[in-house]
Amino acid sequence: MKSRTFSISAVAATAAFIFSVATAAAVTTDVIFSFEEDEGEYADTDLETDSAGNIYGTTVLGGDHGSGTVFQLSPTSEGWVHTVLYSFTGGADGGEPYKGVTLDRQGNLYGTAVTGGSGSCEGGCGVLYKLTNSGGTWTQSIIHAFTGGDDGSGPGARVTVDQGGNIYGMTPTGGAYGLGTIYKIHQAGGASDLRVIHAFTGGADGGSGSAGRMILRKGRLYGAATTGGSYGSGVIFELSPRGVGEWAFRTIYSFQGQPDGSFPYGALLFDRSGKIYGTTYYGGDNGIGAVYELSPRRSGEWDERVIYSFQAGSDGNSPISNLVSDAAGNLYGTTSEGGLGSGTIFKLSPIGGGQWTETVVHSFQGPPDGAFAYNGMVVDRFGNFYGATVHGGKNDDGSVYKFTP
């Protein structure tokens, strides 16, 4: 493992811009870590936090073998200490780990790597892996190596782990129809068993499972498929357990394309009332992305509406991210493009009558600031917001930032 301390440094140059767009409250966006190639680069990762305030994530590239890393950032009085917990070789252990890791109740980390492993795919069909901590030493093990057959290939989505240690995830390709799968892995006695609980057909059920982690809510799984559906613009789905090992798949909404949303890449957010919020990469009034709301009916059906359409100019566009909320009910997310050209952090505030107003609270500027946020943020138990960018930071190899609303 490699460790390095990085002093917290505010990106002071952003202050003038934040003031100029007349934000409702003072905000700060501080780069807390800048990647270098040997310790990881291209941080296309959701972030995970633990009860001690440590941050976990992945880089797609870099590390000892150039095939990506799992990292930890630990807060200290002098800044943040970065440690590479694992460097992928690109061989049987996997390579190019996208979208981060998931922490279970025992402190183990689970994630997926798009390449490596085995199977019929060029460069390998990818793996699902586990990192186990024993006295500060992390050991990687492979839970499943995808074959490119019915089990799927190229797993690039963050996984969900339930209280029993079962793992749920998606692949964008492979499966019975070649358009991806939803799978469940049961672990018992050191052995693991993968069962495909849905194979996307590309029809009304959608295709190409999104990279966003599925939500397990009241025993049901909710997620997005990026393509397919009744209008070819992606779907939101629900999976309900039916008997031993069986699940019932239901499309709860098919996106219709502009002015509706189109191509949902990010994870979903449930609010306390059971509404779902998320983003789409295309669609909206201007065809450059939207934020949507899904409201449940008593009948079990859902009503959808676009609550914000991104605009040209200094506004952001093309969001890939999930959303997070604060105690006041405001929504925060990121855009992969727009702003000053390197993406934004935006805020949606409810103003009554079902209406929302949008504010750009930070425009990424590139080195030494972050650039191109392909993921949303995480809120830790202390109320701190953290996110990652694939470029930017001092070395333009990616960054981790802290956002204070």
Secondary structure, 3 states (H helix, E strand, C coil): CEEEEECCEECCCHHHHHHHCCCCCCCEEEEEEECCHHHCECCCCCCEECCCCCEEEEECEECCCCECEEEEEEEECCEEEEEEEEECCCCCCCECCCCCEEECCCCCEEEEECECCCCCCCCCCCEEEEEEEECCEEEEEEEEECCCCCCCECCCCCCEECCCCCEEEEECEECCCCECEEEEEEEECCEEEEEEEEECCCCCCCEEECCCCCEEECCEEEEEEEEECCCCECEEEEEEECCCCCEEEEEEEECCCCCCEECCCCCCEECCCCCEEEEECEECCCCCCEEEEEEECCCCCEEEEEEEECCCCCCEECCCCCCEECCCCCEEEEECEECCCCCEEEEEEEEECCEEEEEEEEECCCCCCEECCCCCCEECCCCCEEEEECEECCCCCCEEEEEEC
